[in-house]
Amino acid sequence: MEYDEGYFFRIQNNLMISLQQKEAQINLNYRKYGHFYLPDLVSALPNFTNVEDFYINLSYSKFPPNQALQDVIIGLSKLTTISKFGICLKMNKINDNYKLDLGSDSVWCSQILSLSLDLCSNQFGDCFTTDLGREISKFTNLSTLCLDLTFNAISDLGVSNLICSLTKCVHLSHLNLGFKSDKITDKGLSALGNQLSQFENLTNLYLKLGWKKTSYHSVSILCSGLAKCEKLSTFTFIPYEFQLQELVELSSGLQKCTNLSILKFTFLELFNQAINKQLSQFLFGLAKSAHLQTFELKYKFSNNGDEVARDILIGLAKFSNLSNLSLDLSYNKISDQGASDIGLGLLKCTSIQILKLNLDSNRIGDEGASKLVSSLVKFQNLKYLDLMIWSIYIKEECVNRLKNSVLKIKRLVNCQYQVLCDYSGEAQDEINDYYYEDDEEYDDLYVQQIDQQDNQEIIIQQDNFEFQENSL
């Protein structure tokens, strides 16, 4: 259940009804004075008797939280039902002088199993990061941690101290980390890789990383650390500014992770312009992972989408045991020829039973969409299809033909598809069994343009960093 400012006004007027929901989301983001509503929330907390999952969003308030946030945490610590707790404090000008106290009550710290902290785009460095690590280590029974520290002033020391503190959370099974700073070098990434083996119960790891690179050995050290996590089965990686040699090292290193069955990658070409020529070789290396069954690849913002798509499909054809494939090639300027090549390439992936394909916002017209769907119809082992195409080049009359073609795939157990045509809105049509939604949290991008000293800096950040398990 979600509540805004109006909800708190109703509290002040004694119109509040006791909560029965198990989840509470308090959204005060984008409000310059959002923190001033926190005292009203504190007074209402005793009524949250059935809430198990509590999340508060105070992002974009443009100044650090005041004492009222600590009062909220103190009030929450008195509620014995809460096991999941999250705070979003992105873009609040938090620096090293600010101390975030997550609670000191031993019962509170032991009852929290899932913790989510979004602190991206602030101004803090190693001091705040080190203290934050100590705060998190107090949650002794923590099994899931989501921590976004991207776009801050953290250096190698902060990364090392934080990871060292996190190893004290011995029950961690799901770890979601984000670092992006020019002060982080290969030394910081190596510290992360060396400490990974200390997380003995880790099964799911999500890393969003950007660092100043001086060599390629840190990627090898990271992969060596992954290989030592004996229970690790799922790995998600989003790199900023990745280079060709690092891609080779990553592919080679992941082959040592013999227990990995699920791999997920997101490459934004805005940050990774040099890697598109080696995508097929990268995938050739990953294909040697014998236990890999699920693979997800998101590659966006390319100016030569046809070439990128062709190289990706050449590499995917080498995956012999792959049964679940999710491919997001939206915003890549893929043409009719590229769509046709994708369809023909997918036919060579003979073991795939579950296919999710997103070709949204490309340059695909009637011919390309028709050839793609014709190839999908020929898929012999396909049982689940999730198809998304949104293009201004597809005409309305083509949509009906595509709909009939998809409906002919009788062997599908589940089919979800959406084709949007005629972007002008004059004759927009869609074919779907239900409204399509992308349920992966890190796909949505928040784009902000900052003007500093007559220089414009484009910052792209993944929004909604909180971890979610894939149900497939």
C-alpha positions as CSV (number, residue, x, y, z in Angstrom):
1,M,0.0,0.0,0.0
2,E,1.4,3.5,-0.9
3,Y,0.7,6.7,1.0
4,D,1.5,10.3,0.0
5,E,1.4,13.6,1.9
6,G,-2.4,13.6,1.9
7,Y,-2.3,10.5,4.1
8,F,-0.4,12.3,6.8
9,F,-2.8,15.2,6.7
10,R,-5.5,12.7,7.4
11,I,-3.5,11.4,10.3
12,Q,-3.4,15.0,11.7
13,N,-7.2,15.1,11.4
14,N,-7.7,11.8,13.1
15,L,-9.1,10.2,10.0
16,M,-6.6,7.4,9.7
17,I,-7.8,3.8,9.7
18,S,-5.5,1.2,11.3
19,L,-3.4,-0.6,8.7
20,Q,-4.1,-4.1,7.8
21,Q,-1.6,-4.4,4.9
22,K,1.7,-6.2,5.4
23,E,3.6,-3.7,3.2
24,A,3.9,0.1,3.7
25,Q,5.6,2.4,1.2
26,I,6.0,6.1,2.2
27,N,6.9,8.2,-0.8
28,L,8.1,11.7,0.0
29,N,10.5,12.0,-2.9
30,Y,10.9,15.1,-5.1
31,R,9.5,17.2,-2.2
32,K,11.9,19.8,-1.0
33,Y,10.4,19.7,2.4
34,G,9.5,16.1,2.5
35,H,11.3,15.5,5.8
36,F,8.9,17.9,7.6
37,Y,6.2,15.3,7.2
38,L,8.2,12.7,9.2
39,P,6.9,13.7,12.6
40,D,3.4,12.9,11.4
41,L,4.7,9.5,10.3
42,V,6.3,8.9,13.7
43,S,3.0,9.5,15.5
44,A,1.3,7.1,13.2
45,L,3.8,4.2,13.5
46,P,2.1,2.5,16.5
47,N,-0.8,1.7,14.1
48,F,1.5,-0.2,11.7
49,T,1.0,-3.4,13.8
50,N,0.7,-5.8,10.8
51,V,3.4,-4.3,8.6
52,E,6.2,-6.7,7.7
53,D,7.8,-4.7,4.9
54,F,8.5,-1.0,5.4
55,Y,10.0,1.3,2.8
56,I,10.5,5.1,2.9
57,N,11.6,7.2,-0.1
58,L,13.1,10.6,0.7
59,S,15.1,11.1,-2.5
60,Y,15.8,14.4,-4.2
61,S,15.0,16.4,-1.1
62,K,18.3,18.3,-1.7
63,F,19.5,18.3,1.9
64,P,20.4,15.6,4.4
65,P,17.7,14.0,6.6
66,N,17.2,15.6,10.0
67,Q,16.6,14.0,13.4
68,A,13.0,13.1,12.4
69,L,14.4,10.2,10.3
70,Q,16.1,8.8,13.3
71,D,12.8,9.1,15.2
72,V,11.1,7.1,12.5
73,I,13.7,4.3,12.8
74,I,13.4,4.4,16.6
75,G,9.6,4.1,16.2
76,L,10.0,1.2,13.7
77,S,12.3,-0.7,16.1
78,K,9.4,-1.0,18.5
79,L,7.3,-2.9,15.9
80,T,8.1,-6.6,16.2
81,T,6.5,-7.6,12.9
82,I,8.9,-5.8,10.5
83,S,11.4,-8.0,8.8
84,K,12.1,-6.0,5.6
85,F,13.3,-2.4,5.9
86,G,14.4,0.1,3.1
87,I,15.4,3.7,2.8
88,C,16.0,5.7,-0.4
89,L,18.1,8.8,0.2
90,K,19.5,9.5,-3.3
91,M,20.5,13.1,-4.1
92,N,20.3,14.5,-0.6
93,K,23.8,16.2,-0.4
94,I,24.8,13.7,2.3
95,N,28.5,14.0,3.1
96,D,31.0,12.5,5.5
97,N,29.7,14.7,8.4
98,Y,26.3,13.0,8.3
99,K,25.8,9.9,10.4
100,L,23.1,7.4,9.5
101,D,22.0,5.5,12.6
102,L,20.0,2.4,11.5
103,G,19.1,1.5,15.1
104,S,20.8,0.1,18.1
105,D,18.1,-2.0,19.7
106,S,19.3,-5.6,19.6
107,V,15.9,-7.1,19.0
108,W,15.3,-4.7,16.1
109,C,18.7,-5.6,14.6
110,S,18.1,-9.3,14.9
111,Q,14.5,-9.3,13.4
112,I,15.5,-7.5,10.1
113,L,16.1,-10.1,7.4
114,S,16.1,-7.8,4.4
115,L,17.7,-4.3,4.2
116,S,17.7,-1.9,1.2
117,L,19.6,1.3,1.2
118,D,19.8,3.6,-1.8
119,L,22.3,6.3,-1.3
120,C,23.5,7.1,-4.8
121,S,24.4,10.6,-6.1
122,N,25.3,12.1,-2.7
123,Q,28.6,13.7,-1.6
124,F,30.1,11.3,0.9
125,G,33.4,9.4,0.9
126,D,35.3,6.8,2.9
127,C,34.4,8.0,6.3
128,F,30.6,7.8,5.9
129,T,31.0,4.5,3.9
130,T,33.1,2.9,6.7
131,D,30.5,4.0,9.4
132,L,27.7,2.6,7.2
133,G,29.4,-0.7,7.1
134,R,29.6,-0.9,10.9
135,E,25.9,0.0,11.0
136,I,24.9,-2.8,8.6
137,S,27.0,-5.3,10.4
138,K,24.8,-5.0,13.5
139,F,22.0,-6.8,11.6
140,T,23.2,-10.3,12.5
141,N,20.4,-12.2,10.8
142,L,20.4,-10.3,7.5
143,S,19.9,-12.6,4.5
144,T,19.3,-9.9,1.8
145,L,21.1,-6.7,1.4
146,C,20.7,-4.1,-1.4
147,L,23.1,-1.2,-1.2
148,D,23.5,1.4,-3.9
149,L,26.5,3.8,-3.4
150,T,27.0,4.8,-7.0
151,F,28.1,8.4,-7.9
152,N,29.7,9.3,-4.6
153,A,33.3,10.1,-3.6
154,I,34.3,6.6,-2.3
155,S,37.8,5.4,-2.7
156,D,39.5,2.0,-2.4
157,L,39.7,2.4,1.4
158,G,36.0,2.9,1.7
159,V,35.2,-0.2,-0.5
160,S,37.6,-2.4,1.5
161,N,36.3,-1.3,4.9
162,L,32.7,-1.7,3.8
163,I,33.2,-5.2,2.4
164,C,35.1,-6.2,5.5
165,S,32.2,-5.2,7.7
166,L,29.6,-6.9,5.5
167,T,31.4,-10.3,5.9
168,K,30.2,-10.2,9.5
169,C,26.6,-10.7,8.1
170,V,27.2,-14.5,8.0
171,H,23.7,-15.3,6.8
172,L,23.8,-13.2,3.7
173,S,22.4,-15.2,0.7
174,H,21.4,-12.3,-1.6
175,L,23.8,-9.3,-2.0
176,N,23.2,-6.4,-4.3
177,L,26.0,-3.8,-4.5
178,G,26.6,-0.6,-6.5
179,F,29.8,1.4,-6.7
180,K,30.7,4.1,-9.2
181,S,33.5,6.5,-8.4
182,D,36.7,7.8,-10.1
183,K,38.5,7.3,-6.8
184,I,38.0,3.6,-6.9
185,T,40.8,1.8,-8.7
186,D,41.7,-1.8,-9.4
187,K,42.9,-2.1,-5.8
188,G,39.3,-1.5,-4.6
189,L,37.8,-4.0,-7.0
190,S,40.5,-6.5,-6.0
191,A,39.6,-6.0,-2.3
192,L,36.0,-6.8,-3.2
193,G,37.0,-10.0,-5.1
194,N,39.3,-11.2,-2.3
195,Q,36.5,-10.8,0.3
196,L,33.8,-12.6,-1.7
197,S,34.9,-16.0,-0.5
198,Q,34.0,-14.9,3.1
199,F,30.3,-14.9,2.1
200,E,29.8,-18.7,2.6
201,N,26.0,-18.6,2.1
202,L,25.9,-16.3,-0.9
203,T,23.6,-17.7,-3.6
204,N,22.7,-14.5,-5.6
205,L,25.1,-11.6,-6.3
206,Y,24.2,-8.4,-8.2
207,L,27.1,-6.0,-8.9
208,K,26.8,-2.6,-10.6
209,L,30.4,-1.3,-10.8
210,G,32.4,1.6,-12.2
211,W,36.0,2.2,-11.3
212,K,39.2,3.8,-12.7
213,K,41.1,1.1,-14.4
214,T,44.9,0.7,-14.6
215,S,45.1,-3.0,-15.5
216,Y,42.8,-5.9,-16.2
217,H,43.9,-8.1,-13.4
218,S,41.2,-6.9,-11.0
219,V,38.5,-8.5,-13.2
220,S,40.3,-11.8,-12.9
221,I,40.5,-11.4,-9.1
222,L,36.8,-10.6,-9.0
223,C,36.0,-13.8,-11.0
224,S,38.4,-15.8,-8.7
225,G,36.4,-14.6,-5.7
226,L,33.1,-15.6,-7.4
227,A,34.5,-19.1,-8.1
228,K,35.2,-19.5,-4.4
229,C,31.5,-18.8,-3.5
230,E,30.5,-22.5,-3.6
231,K,26.8,-21.8,-3.3
232,L,26.6,-19.0,-5.8
233,S,24.1,-19.9,-8.5
234,T,23.0,-16.4,-9.8
235,F,25.3,-13.6,-10.9
236,T,24.1,-10.2,-12.3
237,F,26.7,-7.7,-13.6
238,I,26.3,-4.1,-14.8
239,P,29.7,-2.5,-15.7
240,Y,30.4,1.1,-16.4
241,E,33.1,1.9,-19.0
242,F,34.1,-1.7,-19.8
243,Q,37.0,-2.3,-22.2
244,L,37.7,-5.1,-24.7
245,Q,40.4,-6.8,-22.6
246,E,38.2,-6.7,-19.5
247,L,35.4,-8.5,-21.4
248,V,37.9,-11.3,-22.3
249,E,39.0,-11.6,-18.7
250,L,35.4,-11.7,-17.5
251,S,34.4,-14.4,-19.9
252,S,37.5,-16.5,-19.1
253,G,37.1,-16.0,-15.3
254,L,33.4,-16.9,-15.2
255,Q,34.2,-20.3,-16.7
256,K,35.7,-21.2,-13.4
257,C,32.4,-20.6,-11.6
258,T,31.1,-24.1,-12.0
259,N,28.0,-23.7,-9.9
260,L,26.5,-20.7,-11.9
261,S,23.3,-21.6,-13.5
262,I,21.9,-18.1,-14.0
263,L,23.9,-15.2,-15.6
264,K,22.6,-11.7,-16.3
265,F,24.4,-8.8,-17.9
266,T,23.5,-5.2,-18.8
267,F,25.7,-3.2,-21.2
268,L,24.9,0.4,-22.0
269,E,26.9,1.3,-25.1
270,L,26.9,4.9,-23.9
271,F,29.4,3.7,-21.3
272,N,30.8,0.6,-23.2
273,Q,31.3,1.7,-26.7
274,A,34.4,-0.4,-27.2
275,I,33.0,-3.8,-26.5
276,N,30.5,-4.4,-29.3
277,K,33.1,-5.9,-31.6
278,Q,33.9,-8.7,-29.1
279,L,30.4,-9.7,-28.0
280,S,30.4,-13.0,-29.9
281,Q,33.8,-14.0,-28.5
282,F,32.6,-13.0,-25.0
283,L,29.5,-15.3,-25.4
284,F,31.7,-18.1,-26.9
285,G,33.6,-18.1,-23.6
286,L,30.4,-18.1,-21.5
287,A,29.0,-21.0,-23.5
288,K,31.7,-23.2,-22.0
289,S,29.9,-23.0,-18.6
290,A,28.4,-26.5,-18.5
291,H,25.7,-25.7,-15.9
292,L,24.4,-22.5,-17.3
293,Q,20.7,-22.8,-18.0
294,T,19.4,-19.2,-17.8
295,F,21.0,-16.2,-19.5
296,E,19.8,-12.6,-19.7
297,L,21.5,-9.9,-21.8
298,K,20.5,-6.3,-22.1
299,Y,22.4,-4.2,-24.6
300,K,21.1,-0.7,-25.3
301,F,21.9,2.6,-27.0
302,S,24.0,1.2,-29.9
303,N,24.3,3.1,-33.2
304,N,25.0,-0.1,-35.2
305,G,22.3,-2.3,-33.8
306,D,22.2,-4.8,-36.7
307,E,25.8,-5.7,-36.2
308,V,25.4,-6.0,-32.5
309,A,22.4,-8.2,-32.8
310,R,24.1,-10.4,-35.3
311,D,27.2,-10.9,-33.1
312,I,25.1,-11.7,-30.1
313,L,23.1,-14.3,-31.9
314,I,26.3,-15.9,-33.3
315,G,27.5,-16.3,-29.7
316,L,24.3,-17.5,-28.3
317,A,24.2,-20.4,-30.8
318,K,27.1,-22.0,-28.9
319,F,25.0,-22.4,-25.6
320,S,24.2,-26.1,-25.7
321,N,22.3,-26.3,-22.4
322,L,20.5,-23.0,-22.3
323,S,16.8,-23.4,-21.7
324,N,15.8,-19.8,-20.6
325,L,16.9,-16.8,-22.6
326,S,16.0,-13.1,-22.0
327,L,17.3,-10.7,-24.6
328,D,16.7,-7.0,-24.5
329,L,17.9,-5.1,-27.5
330,S,15.7,-2.1,-27.3
331,Y,16.9,1.4,-28.3
332,N,19.6,0.0,-30.8
333,K,18.4,1.3,-34.2
334,I,17.8,-2.3,-35.4
335,S,16.4,-2.4,-38.9
336,D,14.3,-4.9,-40.8
337,Q,17.5,-6.8,-41.7
338,G,18.5,-6.9,-38.1
339,A,15.2,-8.3,-37.0
340,S,15.3,-11.0,-39.7
341,D,18.8,-12.0,-38.5
342,I,17.6,-12.2,-34.9
343,G,14.9,-14.6,-35.9
344,L,17.2,-16.8,-37.9
345,G,19.8,-16.7,-35.1
346,L,17.3,-17.7,-32.5
347,L,16.4,-20.8,-34.5
348,K,20.0,-22.1,-34.0
349,C,19.4,-21.9,-30.2
350,T,17.6,-25.3,-30.3
351,S,17.5,-26.0,-26.5
352,I,15.6,-22.8,-25.5
353,Q,12.1,-23.4,-24.0
354,I,11.6,-20.0,-22.4
355,L,12.2,-16.8,-24.5
356,K,11.8,-13.2,-23.6
357,L,12.6,-10.8,-26.4
358,N,12.4,-7.0,-26.2
359,L,12.9,-5.1,-29.5
360,D,11.2,-1.9,-28.3
361,S,12.0,1.4,-29.9
362,N,14.1,0.3,-32.9
363,R,13.6,0.8,-36.6
364,I,11.8,-2.4,-37.4
365,G,9.0,-2.2,-40.0
366,D,6.5,-4.7,-41.4
367,E,9.1,-6.8,-43.3
368,G,11.4,-7.3,-40.3
369,A,8.6,-8.0,-37.8
370,S,7.0,-10.5,-40.1
371,K,10.3,-12.4,-40.7
372,L,11.0,-12.4,-37.0
373,V,7.6,-13.9,-36.1
374,S,7.9,-16.4,-39.0
375,S,11.1,-17.7,-37.4
376,L,9.6,-17.8,-33.9
377,V,6.7,-20.0,-35.3
378,K,9.3,-22.6,-36.3
379,F,10.8,-22.9,-32.8
380,Q,10.4,-26.6,-32.0
381,N,11.0,-26.6,-28.2
382,L,9.5,-23.2,-27.3
383,K,7.0,-23.4,-24.4
384,Y,6.9,-19.8,-23.2
385,L,7.2,-16.6,-25.3
386,D,7.3,-13.0,-24.1
387,L,7.6,-10.7,-27.1
388,M,7.8,-6.9,-27.1
389,I,8.0,-4.8,-30.3
390,W,7.2,-1.1,-30.3
391,S,8.0,0.6,-33.6
392,I,6.7,3.6,-35.5
393,Y,7.5,1.8,-38.7
394,I,4.9,-1.1,-38.3
395,K,1.6,-0.4,-40.0
396,E,-1.8,-1.3,-38.5
397,E,-2.6,-3.9,-41.1
398,C,0.6,-5.8,-40.3
399,V,-0.4,-6.1,-36.7
400,N,-3.3,-8.5,-37.4
401,R,-1.1,-10.7,-39.5
402,L,1.5,-10.9,-36.7
403,K,-1.3,-11.7,-34.2
404,N,-2.6,-14.6,-36.3
405,S,1.0,-15.9,-36.8
406,V,1.7,-15.9,-33.0
407,L,-1.6,-17.6,-32.3
408,K,-0.6,-20.5,-34.6
409,I,2.1,-21.5,-32.1
410,K,-0.1,-24.1,-30.5
411,R,2.7,-25.8,-28.5
412,L,3.1,-22.7,-26.3
413,V,2.1,-23.2,-22.7
414,N,2.2,-19.4,-22.1
415,C,2.3,-16.6,-24.6
416,Q,2.6,-12.9,-23.7
417,Y,3.2,-10.4,-26.5
418,Q,2.7,-6.8,-27.4
419,V,3.2,-5.0,-30.7
420,L,2.6,-1.3,-30.8
421,C,2.3,0.5,-34.2
422,D,1.7,3.9,-35.6
423,Y,3.5,6.0,-32.9
424,S,1.5,9.1,-33.9
425,G,-1.4,7.6,-32.1
426,E,-3.8,7.9,-35.0
427,A,-4.3,4.2,-35.5
428,Q,-2.4,2.6,-32.6
429,D,-3.2,-1.0,-32.0
430,E,-1.8,-3.6,-29.8
431,I,-2.0,-7.4,-29.6
432,N,-1.5,-8.9,-26.2
433,D,-3.1,-11.2,-23.7
434,Y,-2.3,-8.8,-20.9
435,Y,-0.5,-5.5,-20.6
436,Y,3.3,-6.1,-20.8
437,E,5.5,-5.0,-18.0
438,D,9.2,-5.4,-17.6
439,D,9.6,-6.7,-14.0
440,E,13.3,-6.3,-13.7
441,E,14.1,-3.4,-11.4
442,Y,17.4,-2.3,-12.8
443,D,16.1,-1.8,-16.4
444,D,14.5,1.5,-16.0
445,L,16.9,4.4,-16.4
446,Y,16.8,7.7,-14.7
447,V,18.5,10.3,-16.9
448,Q,19.6,13.6,-15.4
449,Q,21.5,16.5,-17.0
450,I,23.7,18.6,-14.8
451,D,25.2,21.9,-15.8
452,Q,28.4,22.7,-13.9
453,Q,30.9,25.4,-14.9
454,D,29.6,25.6,-18.4
455,N,30.2,21.8,-18.9
456,Q,27.3,19.4,-19.3
457,E,27.7,16.0,-17.7
458,I,25.2,13.3,-18.6
459,I,24.6,10.9,-15.8
460,I,22.7,7.6,-16.3
461,Q,21.6,5.7,-13.3
462,Q,19.6,2.6,-12.7
463,D,16.5,3.4,-10.8
464,N,14.7,1.1,-8.3
465,F,17.8,-0.7,-7.2
466,E,16.0,-3.1,-4.8
467,F,16.7,-6.8,-5.6
468,Q,13.9,-9.1,-6.8
469,E,14.2,-12.8,-7.4
470,N,13.4,-14.0,-10.9
471,S,10.5,-16.4,-10.8
472,L,11.7,-18.3,-13.9
